[in-house]
Amino acid sequence: MVALPQALYLGVVQPVPPAPGQPTQATVTNAASIRNKGIELALTWRSKEQPFKWEISGNLTTIDNKVVSVGNQGVDAAGNKVDYLEPTNFMRAQVGHSIGQWYMIKTAGIFQSQQEITNYTNKAGQIIQPNAKPGDIKYVDANGDGAINDKDRQYAGSPWPTLQAGLQFNASYKNFTIGIQLIGIFGNKIYDDVRRVLDSYQLTNFRKGIDPWSATNTGGKDPRLAVDVPGDPTVSINNMAQTSRWLENGSYVRLRNVEIGYILPKRTLSAAGISSARVYVSGQNLLTFTGYKGLDPDVMGNGILQRGFDNGNWPPSRVLSAGLQLDF
């Protein structure tokens, strides 16, 4: 089934001119619009065998999200009319792109030697990161002006998944029942702000698995150990907030629910006036398969413009329960 395009409005809080003698108030207005397109598919197969009966259902949804208009909210810091909204300096909702897309300076690994720093120049021969040291992050000079700043920001992915899928399996054998539910999210990127704070190397504990570069560990995946010094770009450059270093693949598969039950024989219930009874045990959010290093890949973020921004997203609880269902 092909999902028809949907035009949605983006609510933004705007101040309303106050009435005489009244304080300024704010209200949510339709300040922009987005369009979602995609494909939705759902299939179910049921067996006819006895006494073992089963059914399996699957569904998938593809999403193509685009900003159609930003209305009169598209104004940059200088007051110029633009076709985008920017809740932070590394997220952008621009016409023709997905809403809240990552827009940031890209990284290109770690400098391994002083010679590599010296050789990293633009077309004019200007050294792009003259203050860097071996072990520092290498940034992409996207506009080729020989400097690393906000003008080098590029689109680096979207917080919106390209594919969402689910799988449900139900089966019964005589008096026993089982139900298993899986969900999957694929194709999105998450900004791990918790890791950025921990990797500042100051006023925090090191995160598990940190692998800093050093002269004896040139294969280190993280930059050299150095704390931020105000005004000293040779160390603060490794913790720039607006870079793709903090982006991670947000895809995951989760075992959302498992339930095993047993229906008690009716002959044992009739004396008590019970028509049916079922006992069960269940578990929710038992397993999550993901490459994301944060606590949980199911990151909503702070509103629709900042989806996928993980500043300490707490994972859903793992729940184990047992119950008894009675019908009289």
C-alpha positions in Angstrom: 0.0 0.0 0.0 1.4 3.4 -1.0 0.8 6.1 1.6 -0.5 9.3 0.1 1.6 12.4 0.8 0.5 14.2 3.9 0.9 17.9 4.5 1.4 18.6 8.2 1.8 21.9 10.0 4.7 22.6 12.3 3.6 24.3 15.5 5.9 27.0 16.9 5.4 29.1 20.0 5.1 32.8 19.2 4.5 35.8 21.3 1.1 37.5 20.9 0.9 41.3 21.2 -0.5 42.1 24.6 -3.8 43.9 25.3 -3.5 47.2 27.1 -2.4 46.6 30.7 -1.9 42.8 30.1 1.5 40.9 30.0 2.8 39.4 26.8 1.4 35.9 26.1 2.6 33.1 23.8 0.6 30.7 21.7 1.3 27.8 19.3 0.8 28.8 15.7 1.1 27.0 12.4 4.4 28.5 11.4 5.6 25.9 8.8 4.6 22.8 7.0 6.1 19.4 6.2 5.1 16.5 3.9 5.5 12.8 4.6 5.5 10.2 1.9 6.2 6.5 2.0 5.0 2.9 1.7 3.0 1.0 4.3 2.7 -2.8 4.1 1.1 -5.3 6.5 0.9 -9.1 6.0 -0.5 -11.9 8.1 -0.3 -15.7 7.7 -2.4 -18.1 9.8 -1.8 -21.8 9.9 -4.6 -24.4 9.6 -2.8 -27.2 11.5 -4.2 -28.8 14.7 -3.5 -29.0 17.6 -0.6 -26.7 17.0 -1.9 -23.3 15.7 0.1 -20.3 14.9 0.0 -17.0 13.1 2.7 -14.5 12.1 2.1 -10.8 11.2 4.6 -8.3 9.9 4.4 -4.6 8.9 6.8 -2.1 7.6 6.7 1.6 6.9 9.1 3.8 4.8 9.2 7.5 5.5 10.3 10.3 3.2 10.0 13.5 5.3 10.4 16.9 3.6 10.0 20.5 4.8 7.6 22.3 2.4 7.6 25.8 4.0 8.9 27.6 7.0 6.6 30.6 6.8 7.7 33.8 8.3 9.9 32.1 10.9 12.7 31.7 8.3 14.9 34.5 9.5 18.6 34.2 10.3 20.5 35.9 13.1 21.1 39.0 11.0 17.3 39.3 10.2 17.7 38.1 6.6 14.9 36.0 5.1 16.0 32.3 4.7 14.2 29.0 3.9 15.1 27.2 7.0 14.7 27.0 10.8 17.7 26.3 13.1 16.9 25.4 16.7 20.6 24.9 17.3 23.7 25.5 15.1 23.9 21.9 14.1 20.3 21.1 13.3 18.4 22.6 10.4 14.9 22.3 9.0 15.3 23.5 5.5 12.9 23.5 2.6 13.6 20.4 0.5 15.2 18.5 3.4 13.9 16.5 6.3 12.9 18.3 9.4 15.6 18.8 12.1 18.3 17.3 9.8 21.9 17.2 11.2 23.8 20.1 9.7 27.3 20.2 11.1 31.0 20.2 10.5 32.2 16.8 9.5 35.3 15.0 10.9 37.9 13.1 9.0 39.7 11.0 11.6 42.6 11.9 13.9 45.9 13.5 13.0 48.7 10.9 13.4 51.7 13.2 13.0 52.8 16.8 12.7 53.6 16.2 9.1 50.0 15.3 8.4 48.9 18.5 10.1 51.3 20.5 7.9 50.2 18.7 4.7 46.5 19.4 5.4 46.1 22.6 3.3 43.5 24.2 1.0 44.1 24.9 -2.6 45.9 28.1 -1.8 48.4 26.1 0.4 47.1 27.5 3.7 47.3 25.1 6.6 43.7 24.5 7.7 44.4 23.5 11.3 47.7 25.2 12.2 47.2 24.9 16.0 46.4 21.2 16.0 48.7 18.6 17.5 49.1 14.8 16.8 46.1 13.1 18.3 43.7 16.0 17.6 40.5 15.7 15.5 40.7 16.5 11.8 37.8 18.5 10.5 36.6 18.9 6.9 37.1 22.4 5.4 34.0 22.2 3.3 34.2 25.6 1.7 38.0 25.5 1.2 38.7 28.9 2.9 41.5 27.4 5.1 39.5 27.8 8.4 37.2 25.6 10.4 34.0 27.4 11.4 30.2 27.4 11.0 30.6 28.0 7.3 31.9 24.5 6.9 28.7 22.9 8.1 27.2 20.2 5.8 24.2 17.9 6.0 25.3 14.7 7.8 22.1 12.6 8.1 18.6 12.6 9.5 17.1 11.7 12.9 14.1 10.2 11.1 14.3 6.5 10.3 13.9 5.4 6.6 12.3 2.2 7.7 10.2 1.0 10.6 9.2 -2.6 11.0 7.3 -4.9 13.3 6.9 -8.7 13.7 4.3 -10.5 15.9 4.2 -14.3 16.4 1.4 -16.0 18.2 1.0 -19.7 18.7 -0.9 -22.3 20.8 -0.6 -26.0 21.5 -3.4 -27.6 23.4 -3.6 -25.4 26.6 -0.3 -23.5 26.1 0.0 -20.1 24.4 3.0 -17.9 23.4 3.2 -14.5 21.9 6.4 -12.7 20.7 6.7 -9.1 19.5 9.7 -7.5 17.8 10.1 -4.0 16.5 12.9 -2.5 14.3 14.0 1.1 13.5 16.6 1.6 10.7 18.3 4.4 8.9 18.4 7.2 11.4 21.2 9.0 13.2 21.4 10.1 16.9 23.4 12.9 18.4 25.0 11.5 21.6 25.4 14.6 23.7 26.1 12.5 26.9 29.2 11.1 25.2 30.3 14.7 24.2 30.1 15.8 27.8 32.0 12.8 29.1 34.7 13.1 26.4 35.4 16.7 27.5 37.9 15.0 29.9 37.0 17.4 32.7 34.7 17.4 35.7 33.5 13.9 34.6 34.4 10.3 34.8 35.7 8.6 31.7 33.1 6.6 29.8 33.5 2.9 29.5 35.6 1.8 26.5 37.4 5.1 26.0 40.5 4.7 23.7 42.5 7.9 23.6 45.2 8.4 21.0 48.8 8.7 22.3 52.3 8.2 20.9 52.2 4.6 22.1 48.5 4.1 21.0 48.4 5.6 17.5 45.4 3.4 16.7 43.3 5.0 19.4 39.7 5.8 18.3 39.4 8.9 20.5 41.6 12.1 20.5 44.5 12.6 22.9 43.8 13.3 26.5 43.6 17.1 27.0 41.2 19.4 28.9 39.6 22.5 27.5 41.6 25.6 28.2 39.7 28.9 27.6 41.2 30.7 24.6 43.5 27.8 23.6 42.2 26.2 20.4 44.9 23.4 20.5 42.9 21.5 23.1 39.3 22.9 22.9 39.0 21.9 19.3 38.6 18.2 20.2 35.3 18.9 22.0 33.5 21.0 19.4 29.8 20.4 19.9 28.6 21.1 16.4 30.5 18.2 14.6 29.6 14.8 13.2 31.9 13.2 15.8 28.9 12.8 18.1 26.6 11.2 15.5 25.9 7.5 15.8 23.8 5.0 13.9 20.4 4.8 15.7 19.2 1.6 14.1 18.0 -1.1 16.5 15.9 -4.2 16.9 14.0 -4.7 20.2 12.3 -7.7 21.7 9.4 -5.7 23.0 7.2 -8.3 24.5 7.1 -12.1 25.2 4.2 -13.8 26.9 3.7 -17.5 27.8 0.4 -18.7 29.1 -1.5 -21.8 30.2 -5.2 -22.2 30.0 -6.5 -24.3 33.0 -8.7 -27.3 32.1 -12.4 -26.4 32.5 -13.2 -29.5 34.4 -11.0 -28.3 37.3 -12.8 -24.9 37.4 -16.5 -25.8 37.2 -16.8 -26.6 41.0 -15.6 -23.0 41.8 -18.0 -21.4 39.3 -15.2 -20.3 37.0 -15.8 -20.6 33.3 -12.2 -20.1 32.2 -8.8 -19.3 33.7 -5.4 -18.5 32.3 -2.1 -18.0 34.0 0.8 -16.3 32.3 4.2 -14.8 32.6 5.5 -12.0 30.4 8.5 -9.8 29.8 8.7 -6.4 28.2 11.8 -4.8 26.6 13.9 -7.8 27.3 16.6 -7.4 24.6 17.8 -4.6 22.3 20.2 -5.2 19.5 21.9 -2.0 18.4 25.3 -0.4 17.8 24.4 2.8 19.6 26.6 3.5 22.5 24.1 5.5 24.6 21.7 4.2 27.1 18.9 3.7 24.6 18.5 4.2 20.8 14.8 5.1 21.1 15.6 8.9 21.4 12.7 11.3 20.9 14.6 14.5 21.6 13.2 17.9 22.6 10.3 18.3 20.2 9.9 17.8 16.5 12.7 20.1 15.6 15.2 18.4 17.8 14.4 14.7 17.4 17.3 12.4 18.0 19.2 14.7 20.4 20.2 12.5 23.3 21.0 14.5 26.4 20.4 11.7 28.8 17.5 9.8 27.3 16.4 7.2 29.9 15.7 3.7 28.5 12.3 2.0 28.9 12.1 -0.2 31.9 12.5 -4.0 31.6 9.4 -5.4 33.1 8.8 -9.0 34.2 5.3 -9.9 35.4 2.9 -12.8 36.1 -0.8 -12.8 36.1 -4.0 -14.8 36.4 -7.1 -14.1 34.2 -10.5 -15.4 35.4 -13.9 -15.5 33.7 -17.0 -16.3 35.7 
